């Protein structure tokens, strides 16, 4: 709720500027880009449960600060940017750990695909509930209660992690800074050598750059294009996660990873078509339907990529490879937000998304030329002729 709805809404409310809205999104996710690779190294070295616990404790501190500043009515754009940057730092530490811990929770490798999809269902469910509750709170009691709600939600996460009991895993020991850089470089070389992983990660990076950047300028569509208010913003902000939830429900029931590479290509093309259509829409109901399509296609691509990589990657490199996965998925968001805000400032919000949608379609066409190599890698990993 904080990242997807309240911070962008408050930033636009304080500035009424499309460019500053994009800048806020850029600065919010820039630390994520810088810290994700190192989080992958930590995943292969320290307890992933303990790392998640640390992130939750730090996260509640940031959220509580936002709550206090808004209740005292002393929040300004500068302090909002600083706290957004801190929030982005925690996101960078959190993402690889949150993805890789799933394989520790499930003993049977054959169930990993379903477990990964179910994990995405839980994340998508929070994305549905967060904007919905946030929109109601903004429209009724004010944005400060959104931050209060977010602060209280960390308590449930901390209690849940405290209750988890995982089998001890053998973790690599990194004793020096040089060892950390060496392991990071080893993970990068591994990704560089594996052409199928490169192709999948490049598609994720493209989606992060242009396929999800619409979230940065969504307040403009809610207020200026569709002539709505905070309630409209809540409806639009919830639409994408609802599509994600539907897609995850489908993937959680799907067995096997063969064919997911085709789903990646189709999902990328659907994102492009959805963004172009959303840019042309002038009706709230139609915009909602299109964002459901975009959200569902996004999670199909993300989760399919996640499942393929985690199932086939070497165990001793999983944390580092997943850090590059998270980097491709989220690390491009700051540039995507800045790009979307800049294009919206120069060309208008609808034209900005029209450009982004066409780039997504071109990316899907490129991946179609790489798909055969990804299929061969999957068949080799599964020993399927």
C-alpha positions, 0 to 999 in steps of 0.5 A, spaced: 500 500 500 505 504 501 509 503 495 504 502 490 498 507 492 500 512 498 507 515 497 505 516 489 498 519 491 502 524 497 507 526 492 502 528 487 498 531 492 504 535 494 507 537 488 502 536 482 507 535 477 508 529 473 515 530 472 516 530 480 512 524 481 516 520 476 522 523 480 519 520 486 518 513 483 525 513 481 529 515 487 524 510 491 527 504 487 534 506 485 536 503 492 533 497 490 537 497 484 544 498 488 542 493 493 539 487 490 545 484 488 549 484 495 542 481 498 543 475 493 550 474 496 547 474 503 542 469 501 548 464 500 551 466 506 546 468 512 540 465 514 534 467 510 529 467 515 534 472 520 535 476 514 527 477 513 526 479 520 531 484 520 528 487 514 521 487 517 524 491 524 527 496 519 521 497 515 516 498 521 521 504 523 521 507 516 513 506 516 512 509 523 516 515 521 511 516 515 506 515 520 508 520 525 510 526 520 503 525 517 499 525 523 503 532 525 502 535 518 509 536 517 511 532 511 513 535 505 516 533 499 523 532 501 522 528 507 517 524 503 523 522 498 528 521 504 523 516 507 522 513 500 529 512 499 530 508 505 524 504 503 527 502 497 533 500 500 529 495 505 526 493 498 533 491 495 535 487 501 528 483 502 526 481 495 532 476 493 531 473 500 523 473 499 524 469 493 529 464 495 526 462 502 520 458 498 525 453 496 527 452 504 520 451 506 518 446 501 522 439 501 520 436 494 523 439 488 517 437 484 513 441 488 517 448 487 513 450 481 507 450 485 510 453 491 513 459 487 506 460 484 503 460 491 508 465 494 506 469 488 499 469 490 500 471 497 504 477 494 499 479 489 493 478 495 497 483 499 497 488 493 490 487 492 488 488 499 493 494 500 491 499 495 483 497 496 484 499 504 488 505 502 483 508 497 478 507 502 482 510 508 484 516 503 477 517 501 474 517 508 479 519 514 486 521 510 492 519 508 495 518 515 491 512 517 494 509 511 501 509 514 498 507 520 495 501 517 502 499 514 506 500 520 501 495 524 501 490 518 509 489 520 507 486 527 503 481 523 509 479 519 514 479 525 510 474 529 509 470 523 517 469 521 518 468 529 513 462 529 517 459 522 521 453 524 526 451 518 531 446 517 538 448 517 541 449 511 549 449 509 550 456 507 557 458 504 562 462 508 564 469 506 569 472 511 572 478 507 569 484 502 574 481 497 570 474 497 563 478 497 565 481 490 568 475 488 562 471 489 558 476 486 562 476 480 561 468 479 554 469 479 554 474 474 559 470 470 554 464 471 548 468 468 552 471 462 554 464 460 547 461 460 544 464 454 537 462 456 537 465 463 540 472 459 534 472 455 529 471 460 532 476 465 532 481 459 525 480 458 524 482 465 528 488 465 524 490 459 518 489 463 520 493 469 523 499 464 516 500 460 511 494 462 510 496 469 512 504 469 504 505 468 504 505 476 508 511 476 503 516 473 497 512 475 495 518 479 495 522 472 490 518 469 485 517 475 485 525 476 486 528 469 484 523 464 478 519 467 476 525 471 476 521 478 479 522 485 482 518 490 477 512 490 478 512 482 485 511 484 484 506 489 480 502 483 485 503 478 491 501 483 487 494 485 485 492 478 492 490 476 493 486 483 487 482 481 489 480 475 495 478 478 491 474 483 487 470 478 494 469 474 497 466 480 491 462 482 492 458 475 500 457 475 499 454 482 495 449 479 499 448 473 504 442 474 511 442 470 515 448 467 515 446 460 511 451 456 512 456 461 517 459 456 511 460 451 507 463 456 513 469 457 512 471 450 505 471 450 504 475 456 509 480 454 505 481 448 499 482 452 502 487 456 504 491 450 497 491 447 493 492 454 498 499 455 496 501 448 489 500 450 489 503 457 492 509 454 486 510 449 481 509 454 476 514 457 472 510 461 473 507 468 470 500 467 474 499 461 481 502 464 479 497 470 479 491 465 485 493 461 489 493 468 487 487 470 489 484 463 496 488 464 497 485 471 495 478 470 500 478 464 505 481 468 505 476 474 504 470 468 511 473 466 514 474 472 512 467 476 514 463 469 521 466 469 522 465 477 519 458 476 524 456 470 530 459 473 529 456 480 528 449 478 534 449 473 539 453 476 545 450 480 543 450 488 550 453 490 548 459 486 541 460 487 541 466 491 546 470 487 542 468 480 535 470 484 538 477 486 539 478 478 532 476 477 530 481 482 534 486 479 532 485 472 524 485 475 525 491 480 532 494 478 529 497 472 523 500 476 526 507 478 528 508 470 522 506 468 518 511 473 523 516 471 522 515 463 514 514 464 514 521 468 518 524 463 514 522 457 508 524 461 511 531 462 513 532 455 508 528 451 502 527 456 500 521 460 496 517 454 502 518 449 507 516 454 504 509 455 502 508 448 510 508 447 511 503 452 506 499 450 509 498 443 516 497 446 513 491 450 510 488 443 517 489 440 520 485 446 516 479 445 518 479 438 525 479 440 524 473 445 520 469 440 527 468 436 530 466 443 525 461 445 528 455 442 534 455 446 530 456 452 526 450 451 532 446 449 535 448 456 528 446 460 528 439 456 535 438 458 534 440 465 528 435 466 531 430 461 526 430 456 527 428 449 
